Amino acid sequence: MKKIVLSMFFLVVANTAFSVTGLDVMNMMDKKATPDYTHMLVELIIVEENGSEKNRIIEMWGDSASELSSEIMVFRSPASVKDTRFLIKETPDGDDKWIFMPALGKVRRIAASDNGSSFMGTEFTYADMSGTDIDDDNHTLLKEEELNGYNCYVVESIPKDDTDSQYSRRVQWIVKDNDILIPIKVELYNKDAKLNKVLTISDLVNIDGFWIPNATKMENLLNNRSSIINNQKVELNKKINPALFEKRFLTTGKVQ
């Protein structure tokens, strides 16, 4: 009797695992608990085709406590980009983005037509900075496999309307652990169906019960350039002054 019960148990588990869809995985990721507030100091390394490097230090704040999230980045060094500020505010219709560049002395709104442009000379585009909406794509679970010691779902996402996306296809390796559910590798295919860029996470750390990517690399296979982000400091769930996410702060760099 015991063997029969165990056999039925494993059958149920197997059927349940098999019935998981790509959309299920994406919804699980979307519903996973995340910090209400984040404050980070990161090093950004821009690696040119010839191997030369440019280093930037960026301070970032994020507010996800309300239904619509906000994030701001402030470049701290070097002098050539110091005090550049970039703001993303989520709206019911998508994300609004603004950038302040000291050399111009004014705030510029990022138009939808600029979403495919490079963000501050990196291999990340403006669209990459804000991600995508689950409902914008069709998601397919291709397989499950191990990558870098993690058991992963491999999910393919294809835009429902290819005119709204800079990529024709994304393939993500998402850690199956329900406490993590983070993509540790993402392949990004361009409109010609060529593998354009690969995003990899080489270090996951648990901070205050939340799993955080500690080292991220975006590699462009077509131009042999890459951009690397390494966390230097992370603070979670420490309340943030909402004035940081107002356009006034973009111009002045001061909160009142």
C-alpha positions in Angstrom: 0.0 0.0 0.0 2.8 2.4 0.9 4.5 1.8 -2.5 1.2 2.5 -4.3 0.7 5.8 -2.4 4.3 6.9 -3.2 3.9 5.9 -6.9 0.7 8.0 -7.1 2.5 10.9 -5.4 5.3 10.9 -7.9 2.9 10.6 -10.8 1.0 13.7 -9.6 4.3 15.6 -9.2 5.4 14.6 -12.7 2.1 15.5 -14.3 2.1 18.9 -12.4 5.6 19.7 -13.6 4.8 18.8 -17.2 1.7 20.9 -17.2 3.6 24.1 -16.4 3.6 26.5 -19.3 5.8 29.3 -20.4 3.1 31.8 -19.3 2.9 30.1 -15.9 6.6 30.6 -15.4 6.5 34.2 -16.4 3.5 34.8 -14.0 5.3 33.1 -11.2 8.3 35.5 -11.7 5.9 38.5 -11.9 4.2 37.5 -8.6 7.4 36.7 -6.7 7.9 39.0 -3.6 10.3 41.8 -4.2 11.6 44.7 -2.0 9.4 47.8 -1.7 12.4 50.0 -1.7 15.9 49.5 -3.1 19.1 51.7 -2.8 22.2 50.6 -4.7 25.6 51.8 -5.6 27.0 50.0 -8.7 30.0 50.0 -10.9 29.3 50.0 -14.6 32.1 48.8 -16.9 31.8 49.5 -20.6 34.2 47.2 -22.6 35.0 48.4 -26.1 35.7 46.1 -29.1 39.4 46.6 -28.6 39.2 45.6 -25.0 39.6 49.1 -23.5 37.3 49.9 -20.6 35.4 52.8 -19.3 34.2 52.8 -15.7 31.2 54.6 -14.2 29.8 54.7 -10.7 26.0 55.0 -10.4 23.7 55.4 -7.5 20.2 54.0 -7.9 16.9 54.2 -5.9 13.8 52.2 -6.6 10.3 52.5 -5.2 7.9 49.5 -5.8 5.8 50.0 -2.8 2.8 51.3 -4.8 1.1 49.8 -7.8 3.2 51.8 -10.2 6.9 51.7 -9.6 9.6 54.4 -10.1 13.4 54.3 -10.4 16.1 56.9 -10.6 19.8 56.6 -11.5 22.5 59.2 -10.7 25.9 59.0 -12.3 28.5 59.9 -9.6 31.7 59.5 -11.7 33.8 60.1 -13.8 33.6 63.8 -14.3 32.5 63.4 -18.0 29.1 62.0 -16.9 28.9 63.1 -13.3 25.4 64.3 -12.3 23.7 62.7 -15.3 20.3 61.6 -14.0 17.8 59.1 -15.5 14.2 58.6 -14.3 11.7 55.9 -15.1 8.2 56.1 -13.9 5.7 53.3 -14.6 2.2 54.4 -15.9 -0.9 52.4 -16.7 0.1 52.7 -20.4 3.8 51.8 -20.1 6.9 53.6 -18.8 7.8 57.2 -19.0 11.5 58.0 -19.2 13.5 61.3 -18.8 17.2 62.0 -18.7 19.1 65.1 -17.5 22.5 65.7 -19.0 24.5 68.5 -17.3 26.2 69.5 -20.6 22.7 70.3 -22.1 21.4 71.8 -18.8 17.8 70.5 -19.4 15.6 67.4 -19.0 14.8 65.4 -22.2 11.9 63.0 -22.4 12.9 59.7 -24.0 10.5 59.2 -27.0 9.2 55.7 -27.9 11.3 56.0 -31.1 14.4 56.2 -28.9 13.8 53.0 -27.0 16.1 51.0 -29.2 19.0 53.5 -28.7 22.0 52.8 -26.5 21.7 54.0 -22.9 24.7 56.1 -22.1 27.0 54.3 -24.5 26.3 50.8 -23.0 24.9 47.7 -24.7 21.7 48.2 -22.8 19.0 50.1 -24.7 16.5 52.4 -23.1 13.9 49.7 -23.6 16.2 47.2 -21.8 16.2 49.5 -18.8 12.5 49.1 -18.2 11.8 45.5 -19.4 8.6 44.2 -21.0 5.0 43.5 -20.0 4.1 39.8 -19.8 1.0 40.3 -21.9 3.0 41.7 -24.8 4.6 38.3 -25.7 3.6 34.7 -26.3 5.6 32.5 -24.0 6.6 28.9 -24.6 8.4 26.5 -22.2 11.0 25.0 -24.4 12.6 22.6 -21.9 14.1 22.3 -18.4 17.8 22.0 -18.0 20.7 22.8 -15.6 22.8 25.9 -16.1 25.7 26.9 -13.8 24.5 24.6 -11.0 20.9 25.8 -11.1 17.9 23.9 -12.4 16.2 26.2 -14.9 13.1 26.7 -17.0 14.0 27.7 -20.5 11.3 30.0 -21.8 11.0 31.5 -25.3 9.1 34.8 -25.6 8.0 36.2 -29.0 6.3 39.6 -29.3 2.6 39.6 -30.3 3.3 42.8 -32.2 6.8 42.8 -33.6 6.6 46.5 -34.4 6.5 47.3 -30.6 9.7 45.4 -29.8 13.4 45.8 -30.7 13.8 42.0 -30.5 12.2 39.2 -32.5 12.7 36.6 -29.8 14.0 36.2 -26.3 15.1 32.9 -24.6 15.5 33.0 -20.8 17.0 30.4 -18.4 15.0 31.0 -15.2 16.0 29.4 -12.0 13.3 27.0 -10.9 13.6 27.6 -7.2 10.4 29.4 -6.2 12.5 31.7 -3.8 14.7 32.8 -6.7 12.9 32.7 -10.1 15.5 34.9 -11.7 16.8 34.7 -15.3 20.5 33.8 -15.1 20.9 33.9 -18.9 18.9 35.7 -21.6 19.4 35.4 -25.4 18.2 38.4 -27.4 17.5 38.0 -31.1 17.3 40.9 -33.5 14.7 41.5 -36.2 16.8 39.4 -38.6 16.5 36.5 -36.2 20.2 36.6 -35.4 21.5 36.2 -31.9 22.4 39.8 -31.1 23.0 40.0 -27.3 23.4 37.7 -24.4 22.7 38.8 -20.8 24.3 36.6 -18.1 24.2 36.8 -14.3 27.3 35.2 -12.7 26.5 35.8 -9.0 23.2 35.6 -7.1 23.1 36.7 -3.5 20.5 36.6 -0.8 20.0 39.9 1.0 17.4 40.2 3.7 15.5 37.3 2.3 15.6 38.6 -1.3 17.7 37.1 -4.1 19.6 39.8 -6.0 21.8 39.7 -9.1 25.2 40.8 -7.9 27.1 40.7 -11.2 25.4 41.2 -14.6 26.9 41.2 -18.1 25.3 42.3 -21.4 27.4 41.0 -24.3 26.8 42.2 -27.9 27.8 39.4 -30.2 27.6 41.6 -33.3 29.9 44.4 -32.3 32.0 42.6 -29.7 31.2 45.1 -27.0 29.9 44.4 -23.5 28.6 46.2 -20.4 29.1 44.8 -16.9 27.3 45.9 -13.8 28.8 45.0 -10.4 27.0 45.8 -7.1 29.1 47.7 -4.6 26.4 48.4 -2.0 22.8 47.2 -1.6 20.1 48.4 0.9 16.6 47.0 0.8 13.3 48.2 2.3 14.7 51.5 3.7 12.0 54.1 3.0 13.0 56.6 0.3 12.0 60.2 0.0 9.4 60.3 -2.9 10.9 63.7 -4.0 13.7 61.7 -5.6 11.3 60.5 -8.3 10.1 63.9 -9.3 11.3 65.8 -12.4 12.4 68.7 -10.2 15.1 66.4 -8.8 16.3 65.6 -12.3 17.2 69.2 -12.9 18.4 70.2 -9.4 19.8 67.0 -7.9 18.3 68.2 -4.6 15.3 67.0 -2.6 13.1 69.4 -0.6 
